[in-house]
């Protein structure tokens, strides 16, 4: 992508949405860990909605990879992380499971807030035909109002990004949150199966490969679900 082709507004909107979403996700983990008795992330300064402590911990995943993915594909992917004490997690598996669930819960909250805001814009008469909706255009405000047009685009990005982050992180394979949720909250045979998976060589890499394969299948359903929430009764498949 040349400098002339670079979508500066899109880059800014995606970066703000990405930083907001990942920061809330990791702050959710950190706060739940603190409430559960693990002060590791709190002492690292991550019980905060300020993105800087999270960027400082994962600059490659929160800045470099998102920028490269936007330049190559027009959307952002990346990662962040919050530290925790594994000995605490072993002693308190249920609390560790709740800590793991807090990150996706933050993405769910952002998704719902974005959908409510988009529904208000739709009610104001700025909806788009559902068959023309896209990752960045669940609603469309005429470009004659650039500020509101950018807001509509941002809300679309925020909704889709958090929907994707929510369901991707809930896939129950290490190193994703879904695996820790299964281990901490379900216990029994599911937890033992997850622990056996973790013992495999290169379990983390294997888990990411499996998750990406599943995500290719899930992504259209996630998009369709969000679209149906914005335009109830329309139907999408």
C-alpha positions as CSV (number, residue, x, y, z in Angstrom):
1,X,0.0,0.0,0.0
2,X,1.5,3.4,-1.0
3,X,1.3,6.5,1.0
4,X,-1.2,7.9,-1.4
5,X,-3.5,4.8,-1.0
6,X,-3.3,4.8,2.8
7,X,-6.7,5.4,4.4
8,X,-5.6,7.7,7.2
9,X,-9.1,8.1,8.7
10,X,-9.6,4.3,8.6
11,X,-6.2,3.7,10.2
12,X,-7.1,6.1,13.0
13,X,-10.5,4.7,13.6
14,X,-9.2,1.1,13.6
15,X,-6.3,1.9,15.9
16,X,-8.6,3.7,18.4
17,X,-11.1,0.8,18.3
18,X,-8.3,-1.8,18.6
19,X,-6.6,-0.1,21.5
20,X,-9.9,0.5,23.3
21,X,-10.9,-3.1,22.8
22,X,-7.6,-4.8,23.8
23,X,-7.1,-2.4,26.7
24,X,-10.6,-3.1,28.2
25,X,-10.0,-6.8,27.6
26,X,-6.7,-6.9,29.5
27,X,-7.9,-4.4,32.2
28,X,-10.8,-6.8,32.8
29,X,-8.4,-9.7,33.4
30,X,-6.3,-7.5,35.7
31,X,-9.2,-6.2,37.7
32,X,-10.8,-9.7,38.1
33,X,-7.4,-11.0,39.2
34,X,-7.1,-8.3,41.8
35,X,-10.6,-9.0,43.1
36,X,-9.7,-12.6,43.3
37,X,-6.5,-12.0,45.3
38,X,-3.8,-11.9,42.6
39,X,-2.1,-8.5,42.6
40,X,0.4,-9.4,39.8
41,X,-1.3,-7.4,37.1
42,X,-2.2,-4.6,39.5
43,X,1.4,-4.1,40.5
44,X,2.3,-4.0,36.7
45,X,-0.1,-1.1,36.4
46,X,-2.6,-2.9,34.2
47,X,-5.8,-2.2,36.2
48,X,-6.3,0.8,34.0
49,X,-8.0,1.9,30.8
50,X,-4.9,3.9,29.9
51,X,-3.5,1.9,26.9
52,X,0.1,2.8,27.6
53,X,0.9,0.2,30.3
54,X,-0.6,-2.5,28.0
55,X,1.3,-1.3,25.0
56,X,4.5,-1.2,27.0
57,X,4.0,-4.9,27.9
58,X,3.1,-6.0,24.4
59,X,4.3,-3.4,21.9
60,X,4.6,-5.9,19.0
61,X,1.1,-7.3,19.5
62,X,-0.6,-4.0,20.2
63,X,1.2,-1.7,17.7
64,X,3.4,-3.4,15.1
65,X,1.1,-6.3,14.1
66,X,-2.1,-4.2,14.0
67,X,-0.4,-1.6,11.7
68,X,1.1,-4.2,9.4
69,X,-2.2,-6.1,9.2
70,X,-4.1,-2.9,8.4
71,X,-1.5,-2.0,5.7
72,X,-1.8,-5.5,4.1
73,X,-5.5,-6.4,4.7
74,X,-7.4,-3.3,5.7
75,X,-8.3,-4.5,9.2
76,X,-6.4,-5.0,12.4
77,X,-5.3,-8.1,14.3
78,X,-3.0,-8.3,17.3
79,X,-2.8,-9.3,20.9
80,X,-2.1,-8.2,24.4
81,X,-1.6,-9.9,27.8
82,X,-2.0,-9.4,31.5
83,X,0.4,-11.1,33.9
84,X,-0.8,-13.4,36.7
85,X,0.6,-15.7,39.3
86,X,0.3,-19.3,38.2
87,X,0.6,-20.6,41.7
88,X,-2.4,-18.5,42.7
89,X,-4.3,-19.9,39.7
90,X,-3.5,-23.5,40.9
91,X,-4.7,-22.7,44.4
92,X,-7.8,-20.9,43.2
93,X,-8.9,-22.4,39.9
94,X,-12.4,-20.9,40.1
95,X,-11.1,-17.4,40.6
96,X,-8.6,-18.0,37.8
97,X,-11.5,-19.1,35.6
98,X,-13.4,-15.9,36.4
99,X,-10.3,-13.9,35.7
100,X,-10.1,-15.5,32.3
101,X,-13.8,-14.8,31.6
102,X,-13.4,-11.1,32.5
103,X,-11.6,-10.3,29.3
104,X,-14.3,-11.6,26.9
105,X,-16.9,-10.0,29.2
106,X,-15.3,-6.6,28.6
107,X,-15.5,-7.2,24.8
108,X,-19.2,-8.3,25.2
109,X,-19.9,-5.0,27.1
110,X,-18.3,-2.9,24.3
111,X,-20.1,-5.0,21.6
112,X,-23.5,-4.3,23.3
113,X,-22.8,-0.6,23.8
114,X,-21.8,-0.3,20.1
115,X,-25.0,-2.1,19.0
116,X,-27.2,0.1,21.1
117,X,-25.5,3.2,19.6
118,X,-25.8,1.8,16.1
119,X,-29.5,1.0,16.7
120,X,-30.1,4.7,17.6
121,X,-28.4,5.8,14.4
122,X,-30.6,3.3,12.4
123,X,-33.7,4.7,14.2
124,X,-32.6,8.1,13.0
125,X,-32.9,7.0,9.4
126,X,-29.3,6.1,8.5
127,X,-29.5,2.4,8.1
128,X,-28.1,0.5,5.1
129,X,-29.7,-2.4,3.2
130,X,-28.5,-5.4,5.2
131,X,-27.1,-7.1,2.1
132,X,-24.8,-4.0,1.6
133,X,-23.6,-4.0,5.2
134,X,-19.9,-4.6,5.8
135,X,-17.2,-4.7,8.5
136,X,-17.1,-0.9,8.5
137,X,-20.6,0.0,7.3
138,X,-23.4,-1.4,9.5
139,X,-24.8,2.2,9.1
140,X,-23.9,5.0,6.7
141,X,-24.1,8.7,7.3
142,X,-23.6,10.9,4.2
143,X,-20.0,12.2,3.9
144,X,-21.4,15.7,3.9
145,X,-21.2,15.3,7.7
146,X,-17.7,13.9,8.1
147,X,-17.7,13.8,11.9
148,X,-20.9,11.8,12.1
149,X,-19.8,9.7,9.2
150,X,-16.6,8.8,11.0
151,X,-18.6,8.1,14.2
152,X,-20.8,5.6,12.3
153,X,-17.8,3.9,10.8
154,X,-16.1,3.7,14.2
155,X,-19.1,2.2,15.8
156,X,-19.3,-0.4,13.0
157,X,-15.7,-1.3,13.5
158,X,-16.0,-1.4,17.3
159,X,-19.0,-3.7,17.1
160,X,-17.5,-6.1,14.6
161,X,-14.0,-6.1,16.3
162,X,-15.4,-6.9,19.7
163,X,-17.7,-9.6,18.4
164,X,-14.7,-11.2,16.7
165,X,-12.5,-10.8,19.8
166,X,-15.3,-12.1,22.1
167,X,-15.9,-15.4,20.2
168,X,-12.3,-16.0,19.2
169,X,-11.1,-15.8,22.8
170,X,-13.9,-18.1,23.9
171,X,-12.6,-21.0,21.7
172,X,-11.6,-23.5,24.3
173,X,-8.0,-24.2,23.3
174,X,-4.8,-23.0,24.9
175,X,-3.6,-20.2,25.0
176,X,-7.0,-18.6,24.6
177,X,-9.2,-17.6,27.5
178,X,-11.7,-20.3,26.7
179,X,-9.3,-22.9,27.8
180,X,-8.7,-21.3,31.2
181,X,-12.5,-20.8,31.6
182,X,-13.1,-24.5,31.0
183,X,-10.3,-25.5,33.5
184,X,-11.4,-23.0,36.2
185,X,-15.1,-23.0,36.0
186,X,-16.1,-26.5,34.7
187,X,-13.6,-28.7,36.4
188,X,-13.8,-32.5,36.2
189,X,-13.3,-34.2,32.9
190,X,-13.3,-31.0,30.8
191,X,-10.6,-29.6,32.9
192,X,-8.5,-32.8,32.8
193,X,-8.9,-32.9,29.0
194,X,-7.7,-29.3,28.7
195,X,-4.7,-30.0,31.0
196,X,-3.9,-33.0,28.8
197,X,-4.0,-30.8,25.8
198,X,-1.6,-28.3,27.5
199,X,0.9,-31.1,28.1
200,X,1.3,-31.7,24.3
201,X,4.4,-30.4,22.6
202,X,3.9,-26.9,21.2
203,X,0.4,-26.9,22.7
204,X,0.1,-23.1,22.3
205,X,0.9,-23.1,18.6
206,X,-1.3,-26.1,18.0
207,X,-4.2,-24.3,19.8
208,X,-3.8,-21.2,17.7
209,X,-3.8,-23.2,14.5
210,X,-7.0,-25.0,15.6
211,X,-8.6,-21.7,16.7
212,X,-7.9,-20.1,13.4
213,X,-9.5,-23.0,11.5
214,X,-12.6,-22.8,13.7
215,X,-12.7,-19.1,13.5
216,X,-12.9,-19.2,9.7
217,X,-16.2,-21.2,10.2
218,X,-17.4,-18.9,13.0
219,X,-16.7,-15.5,11.5
220,X,-19.7,-15.4,9.1
221,X,-22.1,-16.4,11.9
222,X,-20.7,-13.7,14.1
223,X,-21.1,-11.1,11.4
224,X,-24.6,-12.4,10.8
225,X,-25.5,-12.3,14.5
226,X,-24.4,-8.7,14.8
227,X,-26.2,-7.7,11.7
228,X,-29.4,-9.3,13.0
229,X,-29.0,-7.4,16.3
230,X,-28.7,-4.2,14.4
231,X,-31.6,-5.0,12.0
232,X,-34.0,-7.2,13.9
233,X,-36.3,-9.4,11.8
234,X,-34.3,-9.0,8.6
235,X,-32.5,-12.4,8.9
236,X,-29.1,-13.2,7.7
237,X,-27.4,-16.5,6.6
